[in-house]
């Protein structure tokens, strides 16, 4: 981040924070006495929450750093246990090469049953040059996973600490699920996401604390994602015979036809996108598909006998996903002369559809925000968000996501978190949880 951008971000975030603070000071009349106590507790423990964030950011927890993910999980586990939650580390099979998940829970029958979702891992592995929490100025810090999403995890923890220490979690059912492999999900999904789905089936509402895009919106829908690959075979021959009945078109022309028709015939539905991330074509191919790389050998005077492409598909519903796949299958089957092709699909994240129940949750959050003197909250454009763990549970419960911290540069060595928004987001989260656990089922 260059100096101008840092200064501009600081001015905007500081001005906004001051505005929200002034509004909040005049809005306490909208809060009950218990809610005002919650607000005061969060304010009194704000400095501690930032120190906790620094502590967990400074522990490397790249997805493949199994010990690091477990170490961060242990820090959070002890913190949840200290406020009366029962913590459990759920191991994954060793062949999956994933650390596992932290679940912490309370049991009771009062109000809505909540599932609070975060993740412990980051995209920054042990060999990354980006390892430490560092202050950029007095209100912005940078660090690996500071915003995506250890900041969101800290918001969850300190919101629950406020409620617990004020005696407001008695007889409630709350499950905290911090997965250890959100950035690179363990396969098969039927194993890696089973604990999360099982928890959702025992809950009424799921709240996701992936990074926030601002005080004025939240996520009621997220697109799902899946992978696709096309493998093409042609007839190897001297190029002088290309397009003849005997030689045909070759693998490269067939792959080009397929991708062009994907673009012209599949593209068009709202919120449906697909991308060809890798292409290889020639005479001899050395493909390492699992590593998303490969090499190719070919000559201009030899008709290509093999071609390959792989990419991703994003969709807002399972129905939309299947329509796109059916069109892709039809295109792939209509081969040029002397070529053949197959398309294969691999599911990754399901879609989180914008249901009426999700919008009802948004209304609750909007009211909380305005009662705090913060902005009205509207639904965020799902086309601008990637997939997340909350999508796995959207089939079973009402959901909101994007409730975590604010910052910039996620997944890059310039990742920042706006520390002066953490306190306000923790207040919002604590009041949202408080109101939901006091609603009837």
C-alpha positions, 0 to 999 in steps of 0.5 A: 500500500503506497503512502497516499492510499494509507493516508486516504484510508486513515482519513476516511476511516477515522472520520467515519469512526468519529461520526459513528461514535458521536451518533452512538453517544446520542442513540443510547436511548434505543438500548436497554439497560442490559444492552448498555452494559454490554456496550460499556464492557466492550469499550472497557476491553477494547485494548485487550481484544487488539492485543489478542488479535496481535497474538494470534496473527503472530502465529503462522497458520497457513492451511498446510502448517498443521501445527500452526493451525492447531496452535492458533486453535489452542489459543482460542480454545482456552479463551472460550473455555475460560468463559464457560464454553466446552471446547473440542478439537475435531481431527481430520484424517491424516491423508487429508493433510489438514489440521482439523477444526475448533468447536466450542459450545454452550447448551440450553433451550433459551431463544434461537440456537446460534452457529457462529462461523470463522476459520483459523487458517490463512493463505500465508504458509511458513515460507511466506515473507509476510509473518508479523503483525505490524502497526501501519499507523495508530488505527491500521495494522497489517499482518497475515490473516489480520483481517481474513479472518483472525479479526473476525474470530476476535470479534466473535470471542469478545462479543461472547466474552461480554455476554458471558461475563455479564451473565447473559448466556445462561441456558442458551445454545451457541456453537462456535465453529472455527474451521482449519482449512477454509482457504484450501478445503480438505477433500473429500468435503463429505468429511471436512465439512461434516462437523459444520453441517451437523452443527447447522442441523442442530441450530436455527441461525448461522452467522459468518464472520468473514471480512466485512465490506463496510458498516452499511452492508452484510451478506445474505447470499454468496455464490457457490464455486466448482471446478471443471476440466476439459480433456481433448484428444486429436489425431497426431499427423503431419500438419500438411493433412490437417482438416482432411477427412483422414486427419481432422481438426486436431486437439487444439482447434477442438479445444479452441472451439469448446472454449469459444462456445462456452463464452458465447453459449453458456455466458449470460445468466445473472451472477453466473461466471466461469473462467479458464485458468489453464490451457495446454495443447500439443503433441506430448503433455506432462500434466500435474492437474492437482498442482494446477500446472503442466508442460507441453511439447509440440511443433508447428508441423505436427497436428496436436493430439492432446489439449487440456483446460481447467477452470472454475464456475461460480453460481448463485443456486444449484439450479443455475450450476446444473443448467451451466453444466448441461450446456457445457456437456452439450458443447463438449460432445459436439466434436470437430472431425477426428477429435473427442473430448470429455468435461469433468466437474468437481464440486467445491462450495455450494451457493448461499441463496438469498432466502426470505429468512436471510433477509429477516436476519438482515432486518435484525442486524439493521435495527441493531446497527441503527440503535447503536447509531451506526448506518442502516445495513443493506444486502451486499451484491453476491457477485462481489463476494467469493465462496465461504464456509457459511455456504455449506450450512445455508441449506439448513439455517437462516444465514448472514455473513460478512460480519467480520472486521474491515480492511484491505489487501486480503490474500496479499502481503499488504493485508490490513485491518482497521483497528478503530472499527473492531470495537464498533463491530464487536458491539454490533455483534454482541447486541445481535447475538443478545437479541437473537438468543432472546427471540423465541424459536 
